[in-house]
């Protein structure tokens, strides 16, 4: 398929690479940041331009991969007639594109994507469209770049986005809190990598509920109090430790 990408950030970059690597033709990269658009175009052989210079006739599909706020603004100004157009946001309604084209939808990547990735991980895709023809088109495209494609309306998609925040964003911040604690006390955070990897691998086959470990599930209050006493100089860490321990104890009581 001939595809135009609107955006040049993390998601736009990875989408462009994946599509290009799967024999799709990226014909144009349109972005507010013309330097980023030029750089991405060099990877895919596409033309590059500003959004105002976007060719609205040549592509089979237009994919808008920008920030949520940027998407809302584009939804007010971009006009593509009947051309199929899809955005990539998890928390923005499909109908944000209803004034852009008569045929619109969503192709949301349920993955943390960064330009700097040397290897692109598996990317589950949640798709939706406003009619059968536009749905069929995005199903065809999605199946060429992902082995996990699921139809999901606005409600299902935003609920999965919430779940992703817990599973990824909050977890990563806990990693950072652990790294901060290690740095403060002269500990090597790298020693925790095998534990982190084992925890992630473990839940591939069983529910997290069945493999919880630690002092809270054992109701080992002596250890918990020792840990809390050691966190007095880090009040935010202390607060999180206490709250998480309470939640775990409550869950398994």
N, C-alpha and C positions, 0 to 999 in steps of 0.2 A: 504494500500500500504506500501511497505518497502521503506523507505526514508533515504538517507544520506544527512546530512547538512554540508556544508562547510562554516565555520565561527562560531564565538561564541560571537559576539557583540549583540547590541540591537535587530536588526531585526532577526538575527539567533536565539536568545533566545526566542523571542515571537513566531516566526514561529514554533519552536520546541515544545513549550508548547501547541499552538493551535492545531497542527497536532496530538500530543500525546493525547490531551484531546478529540479528535474526532476519536479515535480508529485507527489511523495510527501507524505503527511501525517505530520508529526512530532507525535505526540499527547502525548508526555511526555518530559521531561528529568529524569533522576534522578542525583543527585550528592551526595557527602559535603560538597562546598562549595556550600551553598545559594545564595550570592550569585552564583557563576559559573553555576549552573543557571538562576537567574532571568534573568541577562543573556542567556544563549543562548536561553531560551524566548521572549524579546522579539523575537528575530530571526525565529523560525519560527512564532510563534503557539501554541506548545505550552504545556501545563501544566508546572509544575516541582515537584520534591519531593525529599526525601531518599530514599536507597535503601530504607529501611524502609517508606516510604509508596508505593512503586512499585505501580502497578496491574498485576496479572499476568494480566488477562483481555482487555483491549480491543485490544491491538496484534496485528497479523498477524506481526510480526517484532520481536525484541529484539536490539539490537546493543550489546555491551559494549566500550567504548573507554576503557580505563583502563590504568594501569601494569601491568607484568607481575606484580609482587607483589600489587597490588590485585586483579588478575584471579584469582590463585590463592585469595585470601581470599574473593572473591565466589563462586568455584566451590564453596566449602565450605558456604555459607550460603543462597544464593539458590535458590528453588524456583519453577519455572515450569510444572510438569506436562508437558504435551505441546507447549507453545508453542515454535516455532522460535527458537533463540537462537544468535548468532554472536559470537565475539570477533574482535579486530582485530590480534592480536599475531603477530609473525613467529617468535618463538622459544619460544612456549608451545604445548604439545600441544593438539590438538583435544579430547582426552579430559579436559581440565581441566573441561569443561562436562558431563561425563556424569552428574553428580548434580544438575545444574540442570534438565535437561529430557530427555525421551526423544528429542528431535529437536534436534541441535546441529551447529555447524560453525564455519568460519572465513571471514572476509573481510578479508584482509591487504592494506593499501595500500602498494605499493612506491614510496613517495614521502616526502620530507621535508615534513611539514605543520606549519604554524604559524598560530595564531589571527590574527596580524597581516597575513596575506597579503591584498593588495588584489585580486590575480588568482589564481585557483586553477589550478595547472598540471595537465596530464594526469596521471591517477592509474591506473597499472596495478594490477589487483587479482588476488591469488592466493586462490583459494577452495577449500573442502573441506567435506564434510559426512558424517555418519555413516550416511545412507541416501539412497536415490534421490529421494524426495519432498523432503527437506530440501535436497539438492543442486539439484534443479530450481528450487526457490524462490529460492535465493541466486543461481543463474545468471540467472534472470529479473530480479532486482533489480540485480545487478551490471551487466548489459548496458545498463541505463538510465542509468548514471552513468560508464561507462568503455568505451573502444573496445578495451582490452587486458585480457581476462579469461582467466585460465589456472587449470586445476585443479591443485592442488599439495598433496601429503600433508605430514605433519609434517617428514619428512626433506628433501624438496625445498624446503620453505618456509624452514627454518632455514639450509640451505645458501645460499639466495638472500639471506638476512639477513646472513650472513657476507660475501658478495660486496658487498652494499650498504654494509657498514661500511668496506670498502676503498675503494669508489668514492665514497662521500659523506663519512662521518665522518672518516676518516683524511685524505682530500684537503682537507677544510675546515680541519683542524688544520694542515696544511702551508701553507694560505693564511695562517693566523694567524701561523705562524712567519715567513713572508715579510713580513707586515705589521709584526711586531715588529722584524725586521731593518731594514726601511725606516725605522721610527720612530727606532731607535737611531742611524742614520747620516744622518738628515735627508733621506731620499728620499721621493718621492711614490708611495705604493702604488697610487694611482689609475691611474698610467701602465701598470700591469700588466693592467688590465681587458681591453683588446683582446686581449692574449696569452692570458689565461684563457678568454675567449669563443671564440677561434679554436681553441684546443686541444680544448674541449668539442665544438664544431661538427664538427671534423675526424673524430672517431671515430663520428659518426652513420652514415657510409657505409663505413668500413674498420675493420679490427681495430687496436687500439692498437699491437700489435706492429709493424705496418708503417709507423707514422708517428712512431716515437720519434726525438727529436732531442737535442742537447746534447753536452757534452764526453765523457761516459761512453761513449756508443755509438761515438764517434769514437776512443775510447781516447786522448784528448788529455790525457795525464798532466800535462803542464806546466800547463795551465789548471786542472786539478783540484787540483794542489798549491798553486797561487796562491790558489784559493778557500778551501781548507782553512786556509791560513795566515791568511786574513782572518777566519776564524771562531774563532780561538783564544779570543777573549773571550766566545764564546757556545758553551760546550762541548756543550750539547744539540743545537744547530744543526749543530755540527761532526760530532757522532756520526751524526746522521741523514744528513747530506750524504755522509759516507764510506760508510755502509752502503748507501744507495740507489745510489751510484755503483758500488759493488762488485756489487750485484744486476743493474744494467743491463748492466755489462760482461760478467758471467757469462751473462746471457740471450742476448746477441748474439755470444758467442764461438763 
